């Protein structure tokens, strides 16, 4: 993911420069007094080693989609969530946003208590930071009055019940487009006066003078679309799922659904922020670690689990094991949903993992990737860490908003469970059968 990682790196380089005063007797000895660094295993993630594989279908193409081809590619190692993001994990994000909005709202009325406007050196901060150390007293009448604007208006309340207005749960962040930054040179014509007074024009380049042109700001409503359980199915009674699936503790360990690609992106940015704020506090180093959605190629490589030419993540060309039990949660036979043990999504990790110890890489819920969908992407992408991205604006054509979805879901037939099958959904759509998992690039050296 393209985030403002280089700001922290620049600061690290500047600070490390203070320790390079040793001359080394005039010899080239490198920067001194640098701490040894090692990469701890991130919680809930497994390491997928670097490698090469043949991307694309390994069997028939019954839909005649012809949107993928066999191609040998190589990918770097990375860390990947062993399961899809669960309802309980995403609620941590929701609660953080609620807390931040609460403090921001209180800061507007009580700035001295809930905002930090000066740093330790008495330098002014504009805009001020949220003071996370201040306790919020929900028994204070002034606090309750200030927070009233975060709740549903009186005329919309159900049985006069006071509920948080989820339409106001907006997460704002900045993102840098590295692809555009890499194209920072622009052509222009430069004229040179020759000795004979004639003028020659040369085609030259100039570096962009302001990198802010590559920085974009986003404000995303992060609350899942719980009504997708109803809107996704015509003439089907799924009201209980709409009411309970995201909040009821009985669904804590079920995969998150009802989030758009944009919300998944925002979650990755927040997760990066959450972890790096911990690192900055001096408890785990000062290196920026970025969480993001996998590319479709990384996803397929991880799904295969080291089995290069297998149809499914479990390595078999069949959807049942030797005992006749189904190996994933999908739509088996002719619509006998419950024959695999579940009618709708199952708790994450209900089926055996693949050889990389990744669960539910096929079935349960399909998964967003960071990649934009193009039928011919395999033809024009590179064979080293390939990817095709496009950040579509809201007013652009829907065809530019297609994002690759992989893995198949609880409502899909076996064809979509194949590791090489590609599908897509629009980036601003939320479905009851699409979730996601995060990955993180590894900084370790592999041999």
Order of alpha helices (4+ residues) and beta strands (2+ residues): alpha-beta-beta-beta-beta-alpha-alpha-beta-beta-alpha-beta-alpha-beta-beta-beta-alpha-alpha-alpha-beta-alpha-beta-alpha-beta-beta-beta-beta
